[in-house]
Amino acid sequence: MPVEVRQAERVSNYNKFWHKDSAKDTEADRDGRLDQYTELVNGYYDGATELYEYGWAESFHFCRFFKGEPFLQALARHEHYLAHQMQIKPGMRVLDVGCGVGGPAREIARFTDAIVVGVNNNDFQIQRARKKTAKAGLSDRVSFQKGDFMKLSEQFGEGSFDAIYAIEATVHAPTFEGIYGEILKCLKPGGIFGVYEWCMTDAWDPSIPRHKEIAHGIEAGDGIAEMRTLTDARKALQAVGFEILHEEDLADRQDVVPWYYPLEGDIFKAQTLWDMVTVFRMSTLGKVITQNTVWGLEKFGLVPKGTYDVGESLKIAATYLVAGGQTKLFTPMALWVCRKPAN
């Protein structure tokens, strides 16, 4: 059995990166987070990964929902939509940037018959991704490597992929220009990049205290050094040399069932009987049960010290993600499909 590769110290240090009060969070604090983004993100995911799997699924992202659509089916459809927009074909070599435990990589490989390589900088997630992929019988088509996604071209070489996608992951990068530039280098000429990006919308104004509070809550709750805007992402894609083929904010669709409904914890909004379990875990009682269990596991040394505190951060995240969704100040699914110029 492989040795667990989580580092307890970075889990316990996670919350040191933020002030609880958004009004006290300064540019110096933000710069410190950006400078230490690797430790910040690893501390967060060392503590949060199993909580994500328990409370959500193996695909760590949001999605749109149709009336009556099961939760897991909606997650898969969201991944299929991205692969379809990118026109991923059988046999293509595709990179998943910020792959988590590999849920989307496995699903997209099944859906497209492409060869998918997942990369992130968290040993614990890579370990779990490989184990789950072997269990699914997909190790011949889906593989995983540890790497810094700000140094992708050093690791994989320039022009090494037909297509690259990122699902709610590149928001963790210290700059959009840096990560998008690396992705551009790794694509073959004419290659396609598709991304679901976390952004504050054009309605967001950081000079308004409530707006700043929502962005700060999302940052602290989700291991993000700095939230940026739709405009920031668009300008960064263009600045590094991408040709934008398609752009839309899927969270701005007039859906009857909002993307954030599972986070509200209202079991009466569950779309199917089984989904009531997922929604219950997000309810007040569900969170209490989960956190009390984590507290006990931490006391007995079965999870790293600080995991409970990361769980508390996830509760903060849920509150502010819902607030951001309800006010249309935040989107987790700003979609861009871009092409690397052929010349």
Order of alpha helices (4+ residues) and beta strands (2+ residues): alpha-alpha-alpha-alpha-beta-alpha-beta-alpha-beta-alpha-beta-alpha-beta-alpha-alpha-beta-alpha-alpha-alpha-alpha-beta
